[in-house]
Amino acid sequence: MAGPATGTLVAACALEEVTDAARKTLPSRSLIITRDYLLSPAASRFMARRAHAHTAEVEASHTVPVFQHGAAGTIEQAAHATTR
């Protein structure tokens, strides 16, 4: 459960004005999962295009981080690419 200090921090953040959205300054990345039955690959591609994201496709199910260890490299590359 959140304590008083956490509530104060959240309230302070809610009052802050956003001047530079990260989505406008950092490149977006998207991992398209081709055998995902929770979110279709077409929907994933649509959202990635909308975000102007760099994409990588992996033939795997929704549990790709657990069972497709090769995808970890793709995720790691994206993390390093967006680090300032």
DSSP file (Angstrom, degrees, kcal/mol; ACC not computed):
  #  RESIDUE AA STRUCTURE BP1 BP2  ACC     N-H-->O    O-->H-N    N-H-->O    O-->H-N    TCO  KAPPA ALPHA  PHI   PSI    X-CA   Y-CA   Z-CA
    1    1 A M              0   0    0      0, 0.0     2,-0.2     0, 0.0     0, 0.0   0.000 360.0 360.0 360.0 140.8    0.0    0.0    0.0
    2    2 A A        -     0   0    0      1,-0.1     0, 0.0     2,-0.1     0, 0.0  -0.481 360.0-144.6 -73.9 137.0    1.3    3.5   -0.8
    3    3 A G     >  -     0   0    0     -2,-0.2     4,-2.0     1,-0.1     3,-0.2  -0.310  33.0 -88.9 -92.3-179.9    2.3    5.6    2.1
    4    4 A P  H  > S+     0   0    0      0, 0.0     4,-2.2     0, 0.0     5,-0.2   0.855 124.8  55.8 -59.2 -37.5    1.9    9.4    2.5
    5    5 A A  H  > S+     0   0    0      1,-0.2     4,-2.1     2,-0.2     5,-0.1   0.908 107.6  48.8 -64.2 -40.5    5.3   10.1    0.9
    6    6 A T  H  > S+     0   0    0     -3,-0.2     4,-2.5     1,-0.2    -1,-0.2   0.913 110.2  51.3 -64.7 -42.7    4.3    8.3   -2.3
    7    7 A G  H  X S+     0   0    0     -4,-2.0     4,-2.3     1,-0.2    -1,-0.2   0.882 109.3  50.6 -61.1 -39.2    0.9   10.1   -2.4
    8    8 A T  H  X S+     0   0    0     -4,-2.2     4,-2.3     2,-0.2    -1,-0.2   0.908 110.6  49.2 -65.2 -42.0    2.8   13.4   -2.1
    9    9 A L  H  X S+     0   0    0     -4,-2.1     4,-2.4     2,-0.2    -2,-0.2   0.919 111.4  48.8 -63.4 -44.7    5.1   12.5   -4.9
   10   10 A V  H  X S+     0   0    0     -4,-2.5     4,-2.1     1,-0.2    -2,-0.2   0.915 111.5  49.8 -62.7 -43.0    2.3   11.4   -7.2
   11   11 A A  H  X S+     0   0    0     -4,-2.3     4,-1.0     1,-0.2    -1,-0.2   0.905 110.9  49.8 -62.8 -41.1    0.4   14.7   -6.5
   12   12 A A  H  X S+     0   0    0     -4,-2.3     4,-0.7     1,-0.2     3,-0.5   0.902 110.9  49.4 -64.6 -41.0    3.5   16.7   -7.2
   13   13 A C  H >< S+     0   0    0     -4,-2.4     3,-0.7     1,-0.2    -1,-0.2   0.856 105.1  58.1 -67.2 -34.4    4.1   14.9  -10.5
   14   14 A A  H 3< S+     0   0    0     -4,-2.1    -1,-0.2     1,-0.2    -2,-0.2   0.787 106.8  48.9 -66.3 -25.9    0.4   15.4  -11.5
   15   15 A L  H 3< S+     0   0    0     -4,-1.0    -1,-0.2    -3,-0.5    -2,-0.2   0.603  88.8 104.1 -89.2 -12.3    1.0   19.2  -11.2
   16   16 A E  S << S-     0   0    0     -3,-0.7     2,-0.4    -4,-0.7    -3,-0.0  -0.459  72.3-126.7 -71.0 139.7    4.2   19.2  -13.3
   17   17 A E        -     0   0    0     -2,-0.2     2,-0.6     1,-0.0    -2,-0.1  -0.749  17.9-130.2 -86.6 131.4    3.9   20.5  -16.8
   18   18 A V        +     0   0    0     -2,-0.4     3,-0.2     1,-0.2    -1,-0.0  -0.718  33.8 167.9 -82.0 120.8    5.2   18.2  -19.5
   19   19 A T        +     0   0    0     -2,-0.6     2,-0.3     1,-0.2    -1,-0.2   0.669  68.3  27.8-107.2 -22.1    7.5   20.2  -21.8
   20   20 A D  S    S-     0   0    0      5,-0.0    -1,-0.2     3,-0.0     2,-0.2  -0.799  72.6-149.8-146.1  97.9    9.3   17.4  -23.8
   21   21 A A    >>  -     0   0    0     -2,-0.3     3,-1.7    -3,-0.2     4,-0.7  -0.494  14.0-138.1 -71.0 132.0    7.5   14.1  -24.4
   22   22 A A  H >> S+     0   0    0      1,-0.3     4,-3.0    -2,-0.2     3,-0.8   0.830 100.8  66.2 -59.3 -33.4    9.9   11.2  -24.7
   23   23 A R  H 34 S+     0   0    0      1,-0.3    -1,-0.3     2,-0.2     5,-0.1   0.720 103.2  47.6 -63.6 -18.7    7.9    9.8  -27.6
   24   24 A K  H <4 S+     0   0    0     -3,-1.7    -1,-0.3     1,-0.1    -2,-0.2   0.667 121.5  32.4 -93.4 -18.6    8.9   12.9  -29.6
   25   25 A T  H << S+     0   0    0     -3,-0.8    -2,-0.2    -4,-0.7    -3,-0.1   0.664 110.7  60.2-113.5 -21.6   12.6   12.8  -28.8
   26   26 A L  S  < S-     0   0    0     -4,-3.0    -1,-0.1    -5,-0.2    56,-0.1  -0.891  86.3-111.3-110.2 139.9   13.5    9.1  -28.4
   27   27 A P        -     0   0    0      0, 0.0     2,-0.3     0, 0.0    26,-0.1  -0.402  32.0-130.4 -67.1 143.8   13.1    6.5  -31.2
   28   28 A S        -     0   0    0     24,-0.4    26,-2.9    23,-0.3     2,-0.3  -0.674  18.4-160.7 -94.0 149.9   10.4    3.9  -30.6
   29   29 A R  E     -a   54   0A   0     -2,-0.3     2,-0.4    24,-0.3    26,-0.2  -0.960   5.1-170.5-128.4 147.1   11.0    0.2  -31.0
   30   30 A S  E     -a   55   0A   0     24,-2.4    26,-1.8    -2,-0.3     2,-0.7  -0.989  14.9-150.9-142.4 131.1    8.4   -2.6  -31.4
   31   31 A L  E     -a   56   0A   0     -2,-0.4     2,-0.6    24,-0.2    26,-0.2  -0.898  18.9-151.5-100.2 112.1    8.8   -6.3  -31.4
   32   32 A I  E     -a   57   0A   0     24,-3.1    26,-2.7    -2,-0.7     2,-0.7  -0.753   3.3-155.1 -88.7 120.9    6.2   -7.9  -33.7
   33   33 A I  E >   -a   58   0A   0     -2,-0.6     3,-1.0    24,-0.2    26,-0.2  -0.867   2.5-162.5 -99.0 116.1    5.2  -11.4  -32.5
   34   34 A T  T 3  S+     0   0    0     24,-2.4    25,-0.2    -2,-0.7    -1,-0.1   0.688  85.0  41.7 -79.5 -18.1    3.9  -13.3  -35.5
   35   35 A R  T 3  S+     0   0    0     25,-2.1     2,-0.5    23,-0.4    27,-0.4  -0.109  79.4 134.9-117.9  36.5    2.1  -16.1  -33.7
   36   36 A D    <   -     0   0    0     -3,-1.0    25,-0.1    25,-0.3    -3,-0.0  -0.747  32.1-174.5 -87.4 124.5    0.5  -14.0  -30.9
   37   37 A Y  S    S+     0   0    0     -2,-0.5     3,-0.2     1,-0.1    -1,-0.1   0.481  81.5  58.0 -97.2  -4.4   -3.2  -14.9  -30.3
   38   38 A L  S    S+     0   0    0      1,-0.3     2,-0.4     0, 0.0    -1,-0.1   0.839 121.5  18.0 -88.9 -39.2   -3.7  -12.1  -27.8
   39   39 A L  S    S-     0   0    0     -6,-0.1    -1,-0.3     4,-0.0    -3,-0.2  -0.976  89.1-125.3-134.6 118.6   -2.7   -9.2  -30.1
   40   40 A S     >  -     0   0    0     -2,-0.4     4,-2.3    -3,-0.2     5,-0.2  -0.239  16.4-122.7 -64.8 149.6   -2.7   -9.9  -33.8
   41   41 A P  H  > S+     0   0    0      0, 0.0     4,-2.7     0, 0.0     5,-0.2   0.857 113.8  57.3 -58.3 -34.9    0.5   -9.1  -35.8
   42   42 A A  H  > S+     0   0    0      2,-0.2     4,-2.3     1,-0.2     5,-0.1   0.915 107.6  46.5 -63.3 -42.2   -1.5   -6.8  -38.0
   43   43 A A  H  > S+     0   0    0      2,-0.2     4,-2.4     1,-0.2    -1,-0.2   0.900 112.4  50.8 -66.0 -40.1   -2.6   -4.7  -35.0
   44   44 A S  H  X S+     0   0    0     -4,-2.3     4,-2.2     2,-0.2    -2,-0.2   0.916 111.3  47.7 -62.9 -43.1    1.0   -4.7  -33.7
   45   45 A R  H  X S+     0   0    0     -4,-2.7     4,-2.7     2,-0.2     5,-0.2   0.903 110.4  52.6 -64.3 -41.1    2.3   -3.5  -37.1
   46   46 A F  H  X S+     0   0    0     -4,-2.3     4,-2.3     1,-0.2    -2,-0.2   0.936 111.8  45.0 -59.3 -48.1   -0.4   -0.8  -37.2
   47   47 A M  H  X S+     0   0    0     -4,-2.4     4,-1.6     1,-0.2    -1,-0.2   0.876 112.5  51.9 -66.1 -36.6    0.6    0.5  -33.8
   48   48 A A  H  <>S+     0   0    0     -4,-2.2     5,-2.8     2,-0.2     4,-0.3   0.915 110.4  48.1 -65.6 -42.8    4.3    0.4  -34.7
   49   49 A R  H ><5S+     0   0    0     -4,-2.7     3,-1.3     1,-0.2    -2,-0.2   0.916 110.0  52.9 -62.0 -42.4    3.7    2.4  -37.9
   50   50 A R  H 3<5S+     0   0    0     -4,-2.3    -1,-0.2     1,-0.3    -2,-0.2   0.838 112.0  44.7 -61.8 -33.6    1.6    4.9  -36.0
   51   51 A A  T 3<5S-     0   0    0     -4,-1.6   -23,-0.3    -5,-0.2    -1,-0.3   0.421 109.3-124.0 -89.0   0.5    4.5    5.3  -33.5
   52   52 A H  T < 5 +     0   0    0     -3,-1.3   -24,-0.4    -4,-0.3    -3,-0.2   0.906  53.8 172.7  54.7  43.0    7.1    5.5  -36.3
   53   53 A A      < -     0   0    0     -5,-2.8     2,-0.4    -6,-0.1   -24,-0.3  -0.508  40.7-120.0 -86.9 148.3    8.8    2.6  -34.5
   54   54 A H  E     -a   29   0A   0    -26,-2.9   -24,-2.4    -2,-0.2     2,-0.3  -0.736  43.5-154.0 -77.4 132.7   11.7    0.6  -35.7
   55   55 A T  E     -a   30   0A   0     -2,-0.4     2,-0.3   -26,-0.2   -24,-0.2  -0.819  24.9-173.9-119.0 154.8   10.4   -3.0  -35.8
   56   56 A A  E     -a   31   0A   0    -26,-1.8   -24,-3.1    -2,-0.3     2,-0.4  -0.986  19.0-143.6-136.7 140.7   11.7   -6.5  -35.5
   57   57 A E  E     -a   32   0A   0     -2,-0.3     2,-0.4   -26,-0.2   -24,-0.2  -0.887  13.6-173.1-111.1 138.9    9.6   -9.6  -36.2
   58   58 A V  E     -a   33   0A   0    -26,-2.7   -24,-2.4    -2,-0.4     2,-1.4  -0.997  25.9-132.2-129.6 129.8    9.9  -12.8  -34.3
   59   59 A E        +     0   0    0     -2,-0.4     2,-0.3   -26,-0.2   -26,-0.1  -0.680  68.9 102.0 -81.7  95.5    8.0  -16.0  -35.1
   60   60 A A        -     0   0    0     -2,-1.4   -25,-2.1     8,-0.0    -2,-0.1  -0.952  69.0 -96.4-162.4 173.6    6.8  -16.9  -31.7
   61   61 A S    >   -     0   0    0     -2,-0.3     3,-1.0   -27,-0.1   -25,-0.3  -0.212  56.3 -79.5 -90.9-172.8    3.8  -16.8  -29.4
   62   62 A H  T 3  S+     0   0    0    -27,-0.4   -26,-0.1     1,-0.3    -1,-0.0   0.705 125.1  66.8 -62.9 -20.8    2.9  -14.1  -26.7
   63   63 A T  T >>  +     0   0    0      1,-0.2     4,-2.1     2,-0.1     3,-1.4  -0.008  62.2 134.7 -91.3  30.6    5.4  -15.7  -24.3
   64   64 A V  H <>  +     0   0    0     -3,-1.0     4,-2.3     1,-0.3     7,-0.3   0.831  65.5  55.2 -52.7 -41.4    8.4  -14.7  -26.5
   65   65 A P  H 34 S+     0   0    0      0, 0.0    -1,-0.3     0, 0.0    -2,-0.1   0.815 114.2  42.4 -65.0 -25.2   10.6  -13.4  -23.6
   66   66 A V  H <4 S+     0   0    0     -3,-1.4    -2,-0.2     1,-0.1     3,-0.1   0.899 129.3  21.4 -84.4 -43.7   10.2  -16.8  -21.8
   67   67 A F  H  < S+     0   0    0     -4,-2.1     2,-0.8     1,-0.2    -3,-0.2   0.666 113.3  63.0-106.1 -18.6   10.6  -19.3  -24.7
   68   68 A Q    ><  +     0   0    0     -4,-2.3     3,-1.5    -5,-0.4     4,-0.5  -0.763  54.8 175.4-109.8  86.2   12.5  -17.4  -27.5
   69   69 A H  T >  S+     0   0    0     -2,-0.8     3,-1.0     1,-0.3     4,-0.5   0.760  75.2  66.6 -65.4 -23.9   15.8  -16.6  -26.0
   70   70 A G  T >> S+     0   0    0      1,-0.2     3,-0.8     2,-0.2     4,-0.7   0.784  90.9  64.3 -65.6 -26.6   17.0  -15.1  -29.3
   71   71 A A  H <> S+     0   0    0     -3,-1.5     4,-2.2    -7,-0.3    -1,-0.2   0.737  85.5  73.3 -69.1 -21.9   14.5  -12.4  -28.9
   72   72 A A  H <> S+     0   0    0     -3,-1.0     4,-2.6    -4,-0.5    -1,-0.2   0.865  92.6  55.4 -60.3 -34.8   16.3  -11.1  -25.8
   73   73 A G  H <> S+     0   0    0     -3,-0.8     4,-2.5    -4,-0.5    -1,-0.2   0.890 106.8  49.5 -64.2 -39.5   19.0   -9.8  -28.2
   74   74 A T  H  X S+     0   0    0     -4,-0.7     4,-2.0     2,-0.2    -2,-0.2   0.911 112.9  46.8 -64.8 -42.7   16.5   -7.8  -30.1
   75   75 A I  H  X S+     0   0    0     -4,-2.2     4,-2.1     2,-0.2    -2,-0.2   0.898 112.4  50.4 -65.8 -40.9   15.1   -6.4  -26.9
   76   76 A E  H  X S+     0   0    0     -4,-2.6     4,-2.5     2,-0.2     5,-0.2   0.906 108.4  52.1 -65.1 -42.1   18.6   -5.6  -25.6
   77   77 A Q  H  X S+     0   0    0     -4,-2.5     4,-2.2     1,-0.2    -1,-0.2   0.914 109.8  49.6 -60.0 -42.4   19.5   -3.8  -28.9
   78   78 A A  H  X S+     0   0    0     -4,-2.0     4,-1.4     1,-0.2    -1,-0.2   0.902 109.9  51.0 -64.0 -40.1   16.4   -1.7  -28.6
   79   79 A A  H  < S+     0   0    0     -4,-2.1     4,-0.5     1,-0.2     3,-0.3   0.920 112.6  45.2 -64.1 -43.2   17.2   -0.8  -25.0
   80   80 A H  H >< S+     0   0    0     -4,-2.5     3,-0.7     1,-0.2    -1,-0.2   0.852 109.7  56.3 -68.3 -33.7   20.8    0.2  -25.9
   81   81 A A  H 3< S+     0   0    0     -4,-2.2    -1,-0.2     1,-0.2    -2,-0.2   0.788 110.8  43.2 -69.5 -26.9   19.6    2.2  -28.9
   82   82 A T  T 3< S+     0   0    0     -4,-1.4     2,-0.3    -3,-0.3    -1,-0.2   0.438  87.0 109.3-100.5   1.0   17.3    4.4  -26.8
   83   83 A T    <         0   0    0     -3,-0.7    -3,-0.0    -4,-0.5    -4,-0.0  -0.606 360.0 360.0 -78.3 133.0   19.6    5.0  -23.9
   84   84 A R              0   0    0     -2,-0.3    -1,-0.1   -58,-0.0    -4,-0.1   0.482 360.0 360.0 -78.6 360.0   20.9    8.6  -23.8
